[in-house]
Amino acid sequence: MGQEALKRKYRILKPPCGLHCIKMNEIGVRIGRETIIEHINLHIHCGRLTVIIGRNGAGKSTLIKAVLGEVRHTGTIEFRDMRDKSIQDLRVGYVPQHLNFEKNTPTSVYDMFASYISNIPVFLRRSRVLKERILQSLSMFEAQGLIDRQLGELSGGELQRVLLSIACDPVPNLLLLDEPVSGIDRNGMELFYENISALKKNCDLAMILVSHDLDYVEKYADNVILLDKTVLKEGTPAQVFASREFHEVFG
């Protein structure tokens, strides 16, 4: 269902071209006198899932916030078209670890989604065209049945699928996922990674995921970055997991 919805929505007929990349050059973040991350140099390709791992406090979420522009950083972040080497505007989608809202809020999935993609106040009227767009986006992640549910009624996995749908409308150049499956059960985890695999297969985008779930990282990641303020090791899951640096951090 999810993969077919992706193909219908974006008319994707073949795998992503792999001709775009995101380059991070000497990214660093300091808060007061404390260095949070430094000398981050990464080359992220579209059509791949890059996973950032590391101990708590290693700077993983800070790097995500730097890419989003939520924290001041040194260095540059560029989006390049590999055909002509031009630097283009980078369209970023983001799924946070947590979404703060009152559990008894009357806000529905439709209300939240519409507020992100439309300038029309949601309390005025429901647009049939807008509802169809939202349903189509939710169907990418098998979440169309949630459109009228209140946010406080959603399970962790259901909310995560809604947030993923919002982040992919429209499909970004770069999708950032900051531990989005934290607290979700095993079935929800499997569905999340299946959805991510479908995105990777059908859309021309790069994905960066922060995760502590090493079993899933080993199974689904194309590229792994071991972070501890700076990049300690980068490579395939097998290369990183077998490295001395990995065993020093997680051993």
Buried (B, 14 or more C-beta within 10 A) or exposed (E): EBBEBBBEBBEBEEEBEEBBBBBBBEBBBBEEEEBBBBBBEBEBBBBBBBBBBBEEEBBBBBBBBBBBEEBEBBBEBEBBEEEEEEEEEBEBBBBBBEEEEEEEEEBBBBBBBBBEEBEEEBEEEEBEEBBEBBBBBBBBBBBBEBBEBBBEEBEBBBBBBBBBBBBBBEBBBBBBBBBBBBEBEEEBBBBBBBBBBBBBBBBBBBBBBBBBBBEBBBEBBBBBBBBBBBBBBBBEBEEBBEBEBBEEBEE
